[in-house]
Amino acid sequence: MMTVLLLLVVFSGLSLALLQASVIHLRINGVRRFSALLDCAAENGLKRGLDDLASWIEADALLSPVASELVEAVRMTPRDAFGPLLEAAWGPALPRSVSEAFDGLAWESRADCGFGGVEDRGGYLRLTALFTVKASGGLDRIRAKRSAVLEGEIGLLAGRLPLAAIPLYIKGDRSEADQAAWSRENGVNLASRPGEPFGPALAAPASGVLPADAAEIAAKTLNIGVFKPGDLSSAELRQALGLEASTDPVPDGVYLIHNDLGLGGVFVQGDLDEMVLAVRDDTQIAVFRRAGAEWRLEWSPARGRTDFLAPDGSSSYDLVPLPILFVNGAVAALGGGAVGPDGRIELVYDGRTPAVLSGVDLTIVSADEVTIASHLILQGVRWQNGIPYLKGSKAQLVIYAAGSDIVSGATTGGGITVAGSAPDGLKIQASLTAAGGAFAIEGSGKSVELAGALHAAAYAGNGNGMTLYRDDRTASGELAANGPATAGTQVAVTGLRVLSWVEYRP
C-alpha cells in the first residue's frame, strides 16, 4: 500500500505539473494569437491607408492646374511655398483618414505629406513630397492597440511641363466616374507593371494642357528668336533657311538649318508623302520624300558627323544637328524603316527593327496631320512577357501635330492617325500630341501598343483597341528637352514609392 500511495503521489504531482504547463501554454498561445491579430489590424490600417492615397492620386491628383506665381514661389523659397502649392493643386484633400472594421478587427490610418526636395529644370521643377501613413489596429471591445508607420515619397513636377511627362490626356471636362468609364468605352487598356502603386490614367483638367501653337519649337529649329504664328515674314524665313534674299514665298522643300550658331534642326515647307526613320550602325537616318524627290539626313552623335543629301547636292558637317524635324505641312506616311541592299530606305513592318538610335532624343513636329504607317521602335527597349521596359533605352521620340501653320497662322487639322494599312499589333514607342485634332485608329480589328504618352483634343478608336504603357523616364521629367510643353502651369504626380515600414510593439 505504501508503494501504491507513493505512486499516487508521484502521478498526482506529474498531473498537476502537466496541467500547469498546459495552462501556461494556453496563455502563451493566447497572447501570441492576440498579438498576431493586433499586428494584422495595424497592417490592414497601413495597407488601406496607402491604397486610399494611391487611389485618390490616380483618380483626382494626377494633373492639377495652379497659378504660375505659386510655382515661382517654390523656386525661391521651397519649404515655405511647398504647402500653399499643394493646397492650391489638391485642395483640402490632405491629410487623408481611413477608419474601418471587419470580423472583430478594427483599424484606422492617417496619411499626410510635406516637403522633401526640389530640382530646378528651367521651365519646371521636379519636387519630392515625403508622405507618412500612421496606422493603429485593435480588437473590438479591447483597449489594447498596435501602431505602425509607413514612410515614402511622391514624385511631382510643377510648372509648364513637358507633355511627354503626362501619360494620357484627352481634352474634355469629365467627372471621376466619366474618367473610369472612358477607357472601357474606347477600348483603351491602361497597363500597369507588377508592383506599381498605380499605372497610367486619364488626366482630368479641361484646359491649360494642349499648347496653342508650335512657335517655340519652330524658333528653336530655325535658330531665331521667338515669334508668333503669322508674324514670321517670308523674308525672315528665307534668311533663316539660307535662301536668297527676297519677299517671295519659301519654295516647298527640305532645309537643314546652318548658320553662325551651328546646325539647327530640319525645316520642311509643304506636305511630305513619306518620312522614314532608320538606324544604321551608329548613325540615325531620316528620309523625306515628296513629289518624287528625296532628301536624306544622316548624323552620328558618336562621331559628331552629319551628312545631308538633297536633290540639288549634298553637304557634310563635323557637327550634329538639333534633333527636331519640323514639317510646316502634313506627313502622309511616317514609320520606321531599314536600309535595303540597293541603299534605299523603305518602311518595314516586322515590329523588331529600331527606328530611333540609342542616345537620340528626336522630336517630329507637323503643322498639319500626321499618319503613322508602320512601327516606331526605340533602340534598346526590352520586351518581357509582352511588357516594354524603356529604362534600358537612351532614346526618345516625340511626335507633335500642332494644328496651325507656323508661317501664316492658319488653323489646320492637327491630328495623328494610325493608317488603315498599318499592321495589326502596331508598336509605337513615343509621346504623341495631337493638339488641334483627334488621335484616330483607322481600319477594323486592329490593336495598337503605345509605350509612352498620348495627348489629343479628341479620341477616335473606331472599334479598335489600344494598350498604353507609361514611359517612366519621361514621366519623371528626365527627357523631352525639345518637345511641346503644357499651355499653362500644372502640378503632376509622377510616381509613389514606399521607403520604410515600421511596426511599434509595446
LOLUMKE-674635 format. One record per residue (C-alpha): residue number from 1; residue in three letters; x, y, z. Coordinates in nm, 2 decimals. Layout:
BEGIN
    n  res      px      py      pz
  NUM  ala       X       Y       Z
...
***
This chain:
BEGIN
    n  res      px      py      pz
    1  met    0.00    0.00    0.00
    2  met    0.29    0.23    0.07
    3  thr    0.41    0.17   -0.28
    4  val    0.07    0.24   -0.43
    5  leu    0.03    0.56   -0.22
    6  leu    0.38    0.67   -0.33
    7  leu    0.29    0.61   -0.69
    8  leu   -0.03    0.80   -0.65
    9  val    0.15    1.10   -0.50
   10  val    0.41    1.09   -0.79
   11  phe    0.14    1.07   -1.06
   12  ser   -0.07    1.33   -0.90
   13  gly    0.23    1.57   -0.89
   14  leu    0.30    1.49   -1.26
   15  ser   -0.06    1.56   -1.34
   16  leu   -0.06    1.89   -1.16
   17  ala    0.27    1.99   -1.33
   18  leu    0.13    1.89   -1.67
   19  leu   -0.19    2.08   -1.60
   20  gln    0.01    2.39   -1.50
   21  ala    0.22    2.36   -1.81
   22  ser   -0.09    2.33   -2.03
   23  val   -0.24    2.64   -1.87
   24  ile    0.09    2.84   -1.93
   25  his    0.10    2.71   -2.29
   26  leu   -0.26    2.81   -2.35
   27  arg   -0.19    3.16   -2.21
   28  ile    0.12    3.20   -2.43
   29  asn   -0.07    3.09   -2.74
   30  gly   -0.35    3.33   -2.64
   31  val   -0.10    3.61   -2.61
   32  arg    0.06    3.51   -2.94
   33  arg   -0.28    3.50   -3.12
   34  phe   -0.38    3.83   -2.96
   35  ser   -0.05    3.99   -3.07
   36  ala   -0.09    3.84   -3.42
   37  leu   -0.44    3.99   -3.45
   38  leu   -0.31    4.33   -3.34
   39  asp   -0.03    4.30   -3.60
   40  cys   -0.29    4.21   -3.86
   41  ala   -0.51    4.50   -3.77
   42  ala   -0.22    4.75   -3.78
   43  glu   -0.10    4.61   -4.11
   44  asn   -0.45    4.64   -4.25
   45  gly   -0.45    5.01   -4.15
   46  leu   -0.13    5.08   -4.33
   47  lys   -0.23    4.89   -4.64
   48  arg   -0.57    5.06   -4.66
   49  gly   -0.42    5.40   -4.59
   50  leu   -0.16    5.35   -4.87
   51  asp   -0.42    5.21   -5.11
   52  asp   -0.65    5.51   -5.03
   53  leu   -0.37    5.75   -5.10
   54  ala   -0.27    5.58   -5.43
   55  ser   -0.64    5.56   -5.55
   56  trp   -0.70    5.92   -5.47
   57  ile   -0.39    6.02   -5.67
   58  glu   -0.49    5.81   -5.97
   59  ala   -0.85    5.95   -5.97
   60  asp   -0.80    6.32   -5.87
   61  ala   -0.44    6.43   -5.84
   62  leu   -0.25    6.32   -6.15
   63  leu   -0.27    6.67   -6.31
   64  ser   -0.38    6.99   -6.14
   65  pro   -0.37    7.35   -6.28
   66  val   -0.20    7.61   -6.05
   67  ala   -0.11    7.97   -6.07
   68  ser    0.24    8.04   -6.21
   69  glu    0.32    8.26   -5.91
   70  leu    0.29    7.96   -5.68
   71  val    0.55    7.77   -5.88
   72  glu    0.79    8.06   -5.88
   73  ala    0.74    8.10   -5.51
   74  val    0.85    7.74   -5.46
   75  arg    1.15    7.81   -5.68
   76  met    1.25    8.09   -5.45
   77  thr    1.16    7.96   -5.10
   78  pro    1.08    7.58   -5.14
   79  arg    1.00    7.49   -4.79
   80  asp    0.77    7.78   -4.72
   81  ala    0.59    7.78   -5.05
   82  phe    0.55    7.40   -5.09
   83  gly    0.24    7.37   -4.87
   84  pro    0.05    7.65   -5.04
   85  leu    0.13    7.49   -5.38
   86  leu   -0.01    7.16   -5.28
   87  glu   -0.32    7.32   -5.12
   88  ala   -0.38    7.51   -5.45
   89  ala   -0.34    7.19   -5.65
   90  trp   -0.52    6.94   -5.43
   91  gly   -0.74    7.15   -5.21
   92  pro   -0.82    7.01   -4.86
   93  ala   -0.76    6.65   -4.97
   94  leu   -0.47    6.60   -4.72
   95  pro   -0.45    6.47   -4.46
   96  arg   -0.65    6.16   -4.56
   97  ser   -0.81    5.94   -4.29
   98  val   -0.94    5.59   -4.31
   99  ser   -1.14    5.41   -4.03
  100  glu   -1.27    5.05   -4.09
  101  ala   -1.37    4.73   -3.90
  102  phe   -1.41    4.37   -4.01
  103  asp   -1.46    4.04   -3.84
  104  gly   -1.38    4.16   -3.49
  105  leu   -1.08    4.37   -3.61
  106  ala   -1.07    4.75   -3.63
  107  trp   -0.81    4.98   -3.78
  108  glu   -0.76    5.34   -3.87
  109  ser   -0.49    5.54   -4.06
  110  arg   -0.39    5.90   -4.14
  111  ala   -0.18    6.00   -4.44
  112  asp   -0.01    6.33   -4.48
  113  cys    0.29    6.47   -4.67
  114  gly    0.54    6.75   -4.66
  115  phe    0.84    6.90   -4.84
  116  gly    1.11    6.66   -4.94
  117  gly    1.33    6.82   -5.21
  118  val    1.34    7.03   -5.53
  119  glu    1.54    7.03   -5.85
  120  asp    1.51    7.33   -6.09
  121  arg    1.47    7.21   -6.45
  122  gly    1.44    7.55   -6.61
  123  gly    1.08    7.57   -6.73
  124  tyr    0.95    7.34   -6.45
  125  leu    1.05    7.20   -6.11
  126  arg    1.10    6.84   -6.00
  127  leu    0.97    6.81   -5.65
  128  thr    0.97    6.53   -5.39
  129  ala    0.69    6.51   -5.13
  130  leu    0.77    6.29   -4.83
  131  phe    0.45    6.12   -4.71
  132  thr    0.37    5.93   -4.39
  133  val    0.09    5.69   -4.32
  134  lys    0.03    5.63   -3.95
  135  ala   -0.20    5.34   -3.85
  136  ser   -0.33    5.17   -3.54
  137  gly   -0.52    4.85   -3.51
  138  gly   -0.70    4.66   -3.23
  139  leu   -0.98    4.42   -3.15
  140  asp   -1.34    4.50   -3.07
  141  arg   -1.42    4.58   -2.70
  142  ile   -1.05    4.57   -2.61
  143  arg   -0.84    4.87   -2.53
  144  ala   -0.50    4.74   -2.65
  145  lys   -0.38    4.89   -2.98
  146  arg   -0.08    4.82   -3.21
  147  ser    0.07    5.11   -3.41
  148  ala    0.26    5.11   -3.74
  149  val    0.41    5.38   -3.96
  150  leu    0.48    5.37   -4.33
  151  glu    0.70    5.64   -4.50
  152  gly    0.76    5.71   -4.86
  153  glu    0.79    5.97   -5.13
  154  ile    0.57    6.12   -5.40
  155  gly    0.74    6.25   -5.72
  156  leu    0.60    6.57   -5.86
  157  leu    0.65    6.81   -6.15
  158  ala    0.54    7.17   -6.13
  159  gly    0.54    7.44   -6.39
  160  arg    0.49    7.43   -6.77
  161  leu    0.55    7.06   -6.80
  162  pro    0.69    6.85   -7.09
  163  leu    0.38    6.69   -7.23
  164  ala    0.57    6.36   -7.25
  165  ala    0.55    6.35   -6.87
  166  ile    0.17    6.32   -6.88
  167  pro    0.08    5.96   -6.98
  168  leu   -0.27    6.03   -7.10
  169  tyr   -0.48    6.34   -7.16
  170  ile   -0.79    6.37   -7.38
  171  lys   -0.94    6.72   -7.38
  172  gly   -1.28    6.74   -7.20
  173  asp   -1.44    6.81   -6.87
  174  arg   -1.50    6.47   -6.71
  175  ser   -1.61    6.36   -6.36
  176  glu   -1.43    6.08   -6.18
  177  ala   -1.70    5.83   -6.30
  178  asp   -1.66    5.95   -6.66
  179  gln   -1.28    5.91   -6.64
  180  ala   -1.32    5.55   -6.52
  181  ala   -1.57    5.47   -6.80
  182  trp   -1.37    5.64   -7.08
  183  ser   -1.11    5.37   -7.12
  184  arg   -1.37    5.10   -7.12
  185  glu   -1.59    5.27   -7.38
  186  asn   -1.30    5.34   -7.61
  187  gly   -1.12    5.00   -7.59
  188  val   -0.81    5.15   -7.42
  189  asn   -0.62    4.93   -7.18
  190  leu   -0.42    5.13   -6.93
  191  ala   -0.15    4.88   -6.84
  192  ser    0.05    4.89   -6.51
  193  arg    0.36    4.69   -6.44
  194  pro    0.38    4.45   -6.14
  195  gly    0.44    4.63   -5.82
  196  glu    0.34    4.97   -5.94
  197  pro    0.10    5.16   -5.69
  198  phe   -0.08    5.30   -6.00
  199  gly   -0.04    5.29   -6.37
  200  pro   -0.13    5.54   -6.64
  201  ala   -0.47    5.70   -6.61
  202  leu   -0.67    5.97   -6.78
  203  ala   -0.58    6.32   -6.65
  204  ala   -0.87    6.54   -6.56
  205  pro   -0.81    6.92   -6.64
  206  ala   -1.04    7.05   -6.90
  207  ser   -0.79    7.32   -7.03
  208  gly   -0.44    7.45   -6.99
  209  val   -0.28    7.14   -7.12
  210  leu   -0.26    7.13   -7.50
  211  pro   -0.04    7.41   -7.64
  212  ala   -0.19    7.67   -7.87
  213  asp    0.09    7.66   -8.13
  214  ala    0.44    7.53   -8.20
  215  ala    0.61    7.87   -8.23
  216  glu    0.87    7.80   -7.95
  217  ile    0.98    7.47   -8.12
  218  ala    0.99    7.64   -8.46
  219  ala    1.21    7.92   -8.33
  220  lys    1.45    7.67   -8.18
  221  thr    1.46    7.47   -8.51
  222  leu    1.53    7.78   -8.71
  223  asn    1.79    7.92   -8.46
  224  ile    1.60    8.25   -8.44
  225  gly    1.41    8.45   -8.17
  226  val    1.07    8.35   -8.06
  227  phe    0.78    8.47   -8.27
  228  lys    0.40    8.42   -8.31
  229  pro    0.25    8.23   -8.60
  230  gly    0.16    8.47   -8.87
  231  asp    0.43    8.72   -8.77
  232  leu    0.72    8.54   -8.95
  233  ser    0.76    8.71   -9.28
  234  ser    0.88    8.53   -9.60
  235  ala    1.20    8.74   -9.60
  236  glu    1.28    8.64   -9.24
  237  leu    1.21    8.28   -9.31
  238  arg    1.42    8.28   -9.62
  239  gln    1.71    8.43   -9.43
  240  ala    1.68    8.16   -9.16
  241  leu    1.68    7.89   -9.43
  242  gly    1.98    8.04   -9.60
  243  leu    1.79    8.13   -9.92
  244  glu    1.85    8.42  -10.15
  245  ala    1.70    8.74  -10.00
  246  ser    1.35    8.80  -10.14
  247  thr    0.99    8.86  -10.03
  248  asp    0.87    8.56  -10.24
  249  pro    0.72    8.27  -10.05
  250  val    0.96    7.99   -9.95
  251  pro    0.97    7.71  -10.21
  252  asp    0.85    7.38  -10.09
  253  gly    1.13    7.15   -9.99
  254  val    1.35    7.03   -9.70
  255  tyr    1.61    7.26   -9.54
  256  leu    1.88    7.18   -9.29
  257  ile    1.94    7.50   -9.08
  258  his    2.31    7.61   -9.08
  259  asn    2.42    7.95   -8.96
  260  asp    2.67    8.12   -8.73
  261  leu    2.51    7.94   -8.43
  262  gly    2.59    7.60   -8.59
  263  leu    2.34    7.34   -8.71
  264  gly    1.98    7.38   -8.62
  265  gly    1.70    7.14   -8.70
  266  val    1.54    7.05   -9.02
  267  phe    1.26    7.27   -9.16
  268  val    1.02    7.13   -9.42
  269  gln    0.80    7.37   -9.62
  270  gly    0.50    7.19   -9.76
  271  asp    0.35    6.84   -9.73
  272  leu    0.55    6.52   -9.72
  273  asp    0.45    6.20   -9.89
  274  glu    0.67    6.00   -9.66
  275  met    0.91    6.03   -9.37
  276  val    1.11    5.72   -9.28
  277  leu    1.33    5.69   -8.97
  278  ala    1.61    5.43   -8.97
  279  val    1.92    5.32   -8.78
  280  arg    2.25    5.21   -8.94
  281  asp    2.54    5.12   -8.71
  282  asp    2.60    5.44   -8.51
  283  thr    2.40    5.66   -8.75
  284  gln    2.05    5.80   -8.72
  285  ile    1.88    5.84   -9.06
  286  ala    1.57    6.05   -9.16
  287  val    1.44    6.03   -9.51
  288  phe    1.20    6.29   -9.65
  289  arg    1.00    6.22   -9.98
  290  arg    0.76    6.45  -10.17
  291  ala    0.66    6.47  -10.53
  292  gly    0.92    6.21  -10.64
  293  ala    1.21    6.39  -10.48
  294  glu    1.41    6.26  -10.18
  295  trp    1.62    6.43   -9.91
  296  arg    1.82    6.23   -9.66
  297  leu    1.97    6.34   -9.33
  298  glu    2.23    6.12   -9.16
  299  trp    2.40    6.20   -8.83
  300  ser    2.62    6.02   -8.59
  301  pro    2.63    6.15   -8.23
  302  ala    2.93    5.93   -8.15
  303  arg    3.14    6.06   -8.44
  304  gly    3.00    6.42   -8.44
  305  arg    2.93    6.39   -8.81
  306  thr    2.63    6.50   -9.03
  307  asp    2.56    6.43   -9.40
  308  phe    2.27    6.60   -9.58
  309  leu    2.18    6.46   -9.92
  310  ala    1.94    6.67  -10.13
  311  pro    1.82    6.65  -10.50
  312  asp    2.04    6.96  -10.58
  313  gly    2.36    6.83  -10.40
  314  ser    2.49    6.72  -10.07
  315  ser    2.68    6.87   -9.77
  316  ser    2.87    6.74   -9.47
  317  tyr    2.95    6.89   -9.13
  318  asp    3.16    6.80   -8.83
  319  leu    2.86    6.88   -8.62
  320  val    2.54    6.72   -8.52
  321  pro    2.20    6.89   -8.58
  322  leu    1.94    6.98   -8.33
  323  pro    1.72    6.67   -8.33
  324  ile    1.40    6.85   -8.44
  325  leu    1.23    6.77   -8.77
  326  phe    0.97    7.05   -8.83
  327  val    0.72    7.00   -9.11
  328  asn    0.52    7.31   -9.20
  329  gly    0.26    7.08   -9.36
  330  ala    0.12    6.73   -9.33
  331  val    0.30    6.39   -9.32
  332  ala    0.11    6.13   -9.52
  333  ala    0.31    5.83   -9.40
  334  leu    0.55    5.81   -9.10
  335  gly    0.73    5.50   -8.99
  336  gly    1.04    5.30   -8.92
  337  gly    1.25    5.17   -9.20
  338  ala    1.56    4.98   -9.29
  339  val    1.84    5.02   -9.54
  340  gly    1.79    4.78   -9.84
  341  pro    2.06    4.61  -10.05
  342  asp    2.04    4.89  -10.30
  343  gly    2.09    5.15  -10.03
  344  arg    1.73    5.28  -10.05
  345  ile    1.55    5.31   -9.72
  346  glu    1.19    5.17   -9.71
  347  leu    0.93    5.12   -9.44
  348  val    0.95    4.79   -9.26
  349  tyr    0.67    4.60   -9.08
  350  asp    0.84    4.34   -8.88
  351  gly    0.79    4.51   -8.54
  352  arg    1.16    4.45   -8.44
  353  thr    1.37    4.69   -8.64
  354  pro    1.46    5.01   -8.44
  355  ala    1.37    5.34   -8.59
  356  val    1.55    5.57   -8.34
  357  leu    1.91    5.54   -8.24
  358  ser    2.01    5.50   -7.87
  359  gly    2.11    5.84   -7.74
  360  val    1.90    6.03   -7.98
  361  asp    1.61    6.25   -7.84
  362  leu    1.41    6.31   -8.15
  363  thr    1.12    6.55   -8.19
  364  ile    0.89    6.55   -8.50
  365  val    0.66    6.84   -8.54
  366  ser    0.39    6.87   -8.81
  367  ala    0.18    7.18   -8.86
  368  asp   -0.10    6.96   -9.00
  369  glu   -0.20    6.59   -8.99
  370  val    0.05    6.30   -8.92
  371  thr   -0.03    5.95   -9.04
  372  ile    0.16    5.66   -8.88
  373  ala    0.21    5.38   -9.13
  374  ser    0.44    5.14   -8.96
  375  his    0.61    5.05   -8.63
  376  leu    0.82    5.32   -8.45
  377  ile    1.06    5.14   -8.21
  378  leu    1.34    5.28   -7.99
  379  gln    1.68    5.11   -7.99
  380  gly    1.75    4.94   -7.65
  381  val    1.38    4.88   -7.55
  382  arg    1.34    4.54   -7.38
  383  trp    1.02    4.34   -7.40
  384  gln    0.95    4.09   -7.13
  385  asn    0.62    3.89   -7.10
  386  gly    0.46    4.13   -7.35
  387  ile    0.56    4.44   -7.15
  388  pro    0.80    4.70   -7.28
  389  tyr    1.07    4.82   -7.04
  390  leu    1.21    5.15   -7.16
  391  lys    1.45    5.22   -6.88
  392  gly    1.72    5.04   -7.07
  393  ser    1.68    5.27   -7.37
  394  lys    1.85    5.61   -7.40
  395  ala    1.64    5.72   -7.70
  396  gln    1.32    5.91   -7.71
  397  leu    1.07    6.00   -7.98
  398  val    0.81    6.29   -7.96
  399  ile    0.55    6.34   -8.24
  400  tyr    0.36    6.66   -8.22
  401  ala    0.08    6.77   -8.46
  402  ala    0.04    7.14   -8.38
  403  gly   -0.28    7.23   -8.57
  404  ser   -0.17    7.56   -8.71
  405  asp    0.06    7.68   -9.00
  406  ile    0.37    7.83   -8.85
  407  val    0.41    8.09   -9.12
  408  ser    0.05    8.20   -9.19
  409  gly   -0.10    8.11   -8.86
  410  ala   -0.39    7.94   -9.04
  411  thr   -0.57    7.66   -8.85
  412  thr   -0.50    7.31   -8.98
  413  gly   -0.62    6.95   -8.90
  414  gly   -0.36    6.89   -8.63
  415  gly   -0.45    6.52   -8.57
  416  ile   -0.25    6.19   -8.55
  417  thr   -0.39    5.89   -8.73
  418  val   -0.28    5.52   -8.74
  419  ala   -0.33    5.43   -9.11
  420  gly   -0.58    5.16   -9.20
  421  ser   -0.29    4.99   -9.39
  422  ala   -0.07    4.98   -9.07
  423  pro   -0.01    4.63   -8.94
  424  asp   -0.21    4.48   -8.66
  425  gly   -0.02    4.49   -8.32
  426  leu    0.14    4.82   -8.43
  427  lys    0.41    4.92   -8.18
  428  ile    0.46    5.29   -8.12
  429  gln    0.72    5.39   -7.86
  430  ala    0.67    5.77   -7.85
  431  ser    0.49    6.06   -7.69
  432  leu    0.21    6.16   -7.92
  433  thr    0.04    6.50   -7.91
  434  ala   -0.25    6.59   -8.14
  435  ala   -0.31    6.95   -8.03
  436  gly   -0.55    7.05   -8.29
  437  gly   -0.74    6.73   -8.37
  438  ala   -0.80    6.37   -8.28
  439  phe   -0.59    6.07   -8.23
  440  ala   -0.76    5.81   -8.46
  441  ile   -0.71    5.44   -8.54
  442  glu   -0.84    5.36   -8.89
  443  gly   -0.95    5.02   -9.02
  444  ser   -1.11    4.75   -8.81
  445  gly   -0.99    4.47   -8.58
  446  lys   -0.67    4.64   -8.50
  447  ser   -0.47    4.66   -8.18
  448  val   -0.21    4.93   -8.11
  449  glu    0.06    4.91   -7.84
  450  leu    0.17    5.26   -7.73
  451  ala    0.47    5.28   -7.49
  452  gly    0.49    5.65   -7.39
  453  ala    0.21    5.90   -7.38
  454  leu   -0.09    6.03   -7.56
  455  his   -0.25    6.38   -7.56
  456  ala   -0.52    6.48   -7.80
  457  ala   -0.82    6.71   -7.85
  458  ala   -1.03    6.40   -7.91
  459  tyr   -1.00    6.02   -7.95
  460  ala   -1.15    5.80   -8.22
  461  gly   -1.07    5.44   -8.18
  462  asn   -1.33    5.33   -8.44
  463  gly   -1.38    5.00   -8.25
  464  asn   -1.00    4.92   -8.25
  465  gly   -0.81    4.85   -7.93
  466  met   -0.51    5.03   -7.78
  467  thr   -0.28    4.94   -7.48
  468  leu   -0.09    5.22   -7.32
  469  tyr    0.23    5.17   -7.12
  470  arg    0.38    5.46   -6.93
  471  asp    0.74    5.56   -7.00
  472  asp    0.88    5.61   -6.65
  473  arg    1.17    5.81   -6.78
  474  thr    0.96    6.08   -6.94
  475  ala    0.70    6.06   -6.66
  476  ser    0.97    6.17   -6.42
  477  gly    1.08    6.46   -6.64
  478  glu    1.41    6.30   -6.74
  479  leu    1.39    6.37   -7.12
  480  ala    1.17    6.56   -7.36
  481  ala    1.41    6.86   -7.39
  482  asn    1.27    6.97   -7.73
  483  gly    0.91    6.85   -7.70
  484  pro    0.60    7.06   -7.65
  485  ala    0.51    7.19   -7.31
  486  thr    0.17    7.24   -7.14
  487  ala   -0.01    7.57   -7.22
  488  gly   -0.04    7.66   -6.85
  489  thr    0.14    7.58   -6.53
  490  gln    0.04    7.24   -6.38
  491  val    0.13    7.01   -6.09
  492  ala    0.17    6.65   -6.20
  493  val    0.22    6.34   -5.99
  494  thr    0.49    6.12   -6.15
  495  gly    0.51    5.83   -5.90
  496  leu    0.48    5.69   -5.55
  497  arg    0.74    5.49   -5.37
  498  val    0.75    5.33   -5.02
  499  leu    1.07    5.38   -4.83
  500  ser    1.01    5.22   -4.49
  501  trp    0.76    5.02   -4.29
  502  val    0.79    5.02   -3.91
  503  glu    0.57    4.84   -3.65
  504  tyr    0.57    4.95   -3.29
  505  arg    0.53    4.68   -3.02
  506  pro    0.46    4.75   -2.66
***
